[in-house]
Amino acid sequence: MIHASKRAMGIEYAIRDVALPARELEKQGIKVIRLNIGDPGKYDFQPPRHMKEAYCKAIMDGHNYYGTSEGLPELREAIVQREKKKNGVDITPDDVRVTAAVTEALQFVFGALVNPGDNILVPSPSYPPYIGLVKFYGGIPNEYLTVEENGWQPDIDDMRKRIDEKTKAIAVINPNNPTGALYEKGTIREILDLAGEYDLPVISDEIYDLMTYEGKHVSPASLTKDVPVIVMNGMSKVYFATGWRLGYFYYVDPENKLAEVREAIDKMARIRICPNTPGQFAAIAGLTGSMDYLDEYMTKLKERRDYIYKRLNEIPGISTQKPQGAFYIFPKIEERSKWKNDKEFVLDALNEAHVLFVHGSGFGRAGEWHFRIVFLPPVEVLKEAMDNFEAFMRKRLGE
């Protein structure tokens, strides 16, 4: 008999838990409005034309071979220039590694850092792979609180309380998934100060770095002096190429504190051979080409953000903070007497209103009695979803 790995069995994925019931409804011919997955390509967003043309050209030009395990030199140089321009960091191509999206970067970094019983500080609520992958390596996802009433900014005092001798790093997701929070510059400085006090590296997920509304993203890599920072980014969000599965990370480590981590990661990278070769040529085109498309896309996203924020706060029993980045909103279920937990609430809304959300507890303990909505669809789709959802809430609350 074949037994599944205990590590693999321990990974939970909240999106799957609600997507399967949605599929059953769709098999019955019921239309489900899916607001559960953050995939721009499912809606009216595509990678810019010059990236798509570069991908096709790379294939036709014969770039279909194994590349170097660390990523093509030309792409790593393009990443260096992009990050110097965006974050003012002083890095070289040797500090950069190309990966199969941020997920593989997380696998590498956690695999190098975590021994059984170790812990990584992760925000709560948090993108589920941060929780699942730490568990996969036998570690403990040590969830620090973010404060809803303060725009979901990290609670530095709570973060400090959670650090112990088994803590290996502090992870930051900014702009945040699932809350859409954009962390303030002062908050980033406090996190760096705390990391320096306890001699910990900071892992900074910046996949939505140029997807902001009223404010601008600040990277810890741009502020650090002696605290090692590992920055993760990629093609999925700002470049709208989710299905290409191409990302990168780089080290800002002035005192070379991560030498052993780097060596371990490079060994893992060699085992998996290389990231997608033709896709890397497309990434070069994206990083070095025009980004005029982003203005149009962000105008659309802001309109959709403003619409759904207004509608949600008009629905009885629901409240929400306004997201400042990404394309997620994370409402709170204020009236809870009709459901035993937030997952039951989401499934009830699916079955009755035929709108698919993701339950907040799937994003960690601070997500309880919340749910995540993706506001990527056009306003007319969001309107239909919110009309259905509002009717559902009024019915359940007897209004």
WORASUL-V579037 format. One record per backbone hydrogen bond with DSSP energy under -0.5 kcal/mol. NH is the residue of the N-H (numbers start at 1). CO is the residue of the C=O. E is the energy in kcal/mol with one decimal. If there is no record, write none. Layout:
BEGIN
NH,CO,E + NH,CO,E
END
This chain:
BEGIN
9,5,-2.5 + 10,6,-1.1 + 11,8,-1.5 + 16,13,-0.5 + 17,13,-1.3 + 18,14,-1.0 + 18,15,-0.6 + 19,15,-1.8 + 20,16,-1.9 + 22,18,-1.2 + 23,19,-2.1 + 24,20,-1.6 + 25,21,-1.7 + 26,22,-2.2 + 27,23,-2.1 + 28,24,-0.9 + 28,25,-0.8 + 29,26,-1.7 + 30,25,-2.0 + 33,354,-2.6 + 34,32,-0.8 + 35,33,-0.7 + 35,356,-2.0 + 39,37,-1.9 + 40,38,-0.6 + 42,39,-1.9 + 43,40,-2.1 + 45,40,-0.9 + 45,43,-0.6 + 51,48,-1.1 + 52,48,-1.7 + 53,49,-2.8 + 54,50,-1.5 + 55,51,-2.0 + 56,52,-2.3 + 57,53,-2.6 + 58,54,-2.3 + 59,55,-1.8 + 60,56,-2.4 + 61,57,-2.5 + 62,59,-1.4 + 63,58,-2.7 + 64,62,-1.9 + 71,68,-1.2 + 76,72,-2.4 + 77,73,-2.1 + 78,74,-1.8 + 79,75,-2.5 + 80,76,-2.1 + 81,77,-2.1 + 82,78,-2.4 + 83,79,-2.8 + 84,80,-2.2 + 85,81,-2.1 + 86,82,-2.5 + 87,83,-2.6 + 88,83,-0.6 + 88,84,-1.2 + 89,83,-1.0 + 91,89,-0.9 + 95,92,-2.1 + 96,93,-1.5 + 97,249,-2.7 + 98,70,-2.1 + 99,247,-2.4 + 101,99,-2.0 + 104,100,-1.0 + 105,101,-1.4 + 106,102,-2.7 + 107,103,-2.1 + 108,104,-2.6 + 109,105,-2.8 + 110,106,-2.9 + 111,107,-2.0 + 112,108,-1.8 + 113,109,-1.9 + 114,110,-2.7 + 117,138,-2.6 + 118,115,-2.6 + 119,166,-2.6 + 120,140,-1.6 + 121,169,-2.5 + 122,120,-0.5 + 122,142,-1.8 + 124,144,-2.0 + 125,363,-0.6 + 126,363,-3.2 + 130,127,-2.2 + 131,127,-0.6 + 131,128,-1.0 + 132,128,-2.8 + 133,129,-2.7 + 134,130,-0.8 + 135,131,-1.8 + 136,132,-2.1 + 137,133,-1.5 + 138,135,-2.3 + 139,134,-2.5 + 140,118,-2.4 + 142,120,-2.5 + 142,140,-0.9 + 143,141,-1.1 + 144,122,-2.4 + 146,124,-1.3 + 147,153,-3.1 + 148,146,-0.7 + 150,147,-1.1 + 151,148,-1.5 + 152,147,-2.3 + 153,147,-0.9 + 153,150,-0.8 + 155,145,-2.9 + 156,154,-1.0 + 159,155,-2.2 + 160,156,-2.5 + 161,157,-1.9 + 162,158,-1.0 + 162,159,-0.7 + 163,159,-0.6 + 163,160,-1.1 + 167,164,-1.7 + 168,119,-2.8 + 169,119,-0.6 + 170,201,-2.2 + 171,121,-3.3 + 172,203,-3.2 + 174,172,-0.6 + 174,205,-2.2 + 175,181,-0.7 + 176,181,-2.5 + 180,176,-2.0 + 183,181,-0.5 + 188,184,-2.1 + 189,185,-2.2 + 190,186,-2.1 + 191,187,-2.2 + 192,188,-2.3 + 193,189,-2.5 + 194,190,-2.4 + 195,191,-2.6 + 196,192,-2.6 + 197,193,-2.1 + 198,194,-1.6 + 199,196,-0.7 + 200,195,-2.7 + 201,168,-0.7 + 202,228,-2.5 + 203,170,-3.0 + 204,202,-0.6 + 204,230,-3.2 + 205,172,-3.2 + 205,203,-0.6 + 206,204,-0.7 + 206,232,-3.0 + 209,206,-2.0 + 211,208,-2.0 + 212,210,-1.0 + 213,324,-2.1 + 217,209,-0.5 + 222,219,-1.2 + 223,220,-1.1 + 224,220,-2.0 + 229,252,-2.4 + 230,202,-2.9 + 231,229,-0.6 + 231,250,-2.3 + 232,204,-2.9 + 233,248,-2.8 + 235,246,-2.7 + 238,207,-0.9 + 240,237,-0.7 + 241,235,-2.5 + 244,241,-1.1 + 245,242,-1.3 + 247,99,-3.1 + 248,233,-3.0 + 249,97,-2.4 + 250,231,-2.0 + 251,95,-1.6 + 252,229,-2.7 + 253,251,-0.5 + 256,253,-2.0 + 259,256,-0.9 + 262,258,-2.9 + 263,259,-2.0 + 264,260,-2.3 + 265,261,-2.6 + 266,262,-2.4 + 267,263,-1.7 + 268,264,-1.9 + 269,265,-2.6 + 270,266,-1.9 + 271,267,-1.6 + 272,268,-1.6 + 273,270,-0.9 + 274,272,-1.7 + 280,276,-0.9 + 280,277,-0.9 + 281,277,-1.0 + 282,278,-1.4 + 283,279,-2.1 + 284,280,-2.0 + 285,281,-1.7 + 286,282,-2.0 + 287,283,-2.7 + 288,284,-2.0 + 289,285,-1.7 + 294,291,-1.5 + 295,292,-1.0 + 296,292,-0.8 + 297,293,-2.1 + 298,294,-2.9 + 299,295,-1.8 + 300,296,-1.8 + 301,297,-2.4 + 302,298,-2.5 + 303,299,-1.8 + 304,300,-2.0 + 305,301,-2.9 + 306,302,-2.8 + 307,303,-2.0 + 308,304,-2.4 + 309,305,-2.2 + 310,306,-1.9 + 311,307,-2.5 + 312,308,-2.5 + 313,309,-1.7 + 314,310,-0.6 + 314,311,-1.2 + 315,311,-0.6 + 315,312,-1.2 + 318,315,-1.6 + 319,332,-1.7 + 323,321,-0.6 + 324,180,-2.2 + 325,180,-1.7 + 326,211,-2.2 + 328,325,-0.6 + 329,373,-2.1 + 331,371,-0.7 + 332,319,-3.4 + 333,369,-2.8 + 334,317,-2.0 + 334,332,-1.0 + 335,317,-1.3 + 336,334,-0.7 + 339,336,-1.3 + 345,341,-1.7 + 346,342,-2.3 + 347,343,-2.4 + 348,344,-2.3 + 349,345,-2.5 + 350,346,-2.1 + 351,347,-2.5 + 352,348,-2.3 + 353,349,-2.0 + 354,349,-0.8 + 354,350,-0.9 + 355,349,-0.9 + 356,33,-2.9 + 357,355,-0.7 + 358,372,-1.6 + 360,370,-2.7 + 362,359,-1.3 + 363,360,-2.2 + 364,361,-1.4 + 367,364,-1.7 + 368,365,-1.3 + 370,367,-1.2 + 371,331,-1.5 + 372,358,-2.9 + 373,329,-2.6 + 374,35,-1.6 + 375,327,-1.9 + 375,373,-0.5 + 381,378,-0.8 + 382,378,-2.2 + 383,379,-3.0 + 384,380,-1.7 + 385,381,-2.3 + 386,382,-2.9 + 387,383,-2.7 + 388,384,-2.3 + 389,385,-2.6 + 390,386,-2.9 + 391,387,-2.1 + 392,388,-2.0 + 393,389,-2.5 + 394,390,-2.6 + 395,391,-2.0 + 396,392,-2.6 + 397,393,-2.4 + 398,395,-1.1 + 399,394,-3.0
END
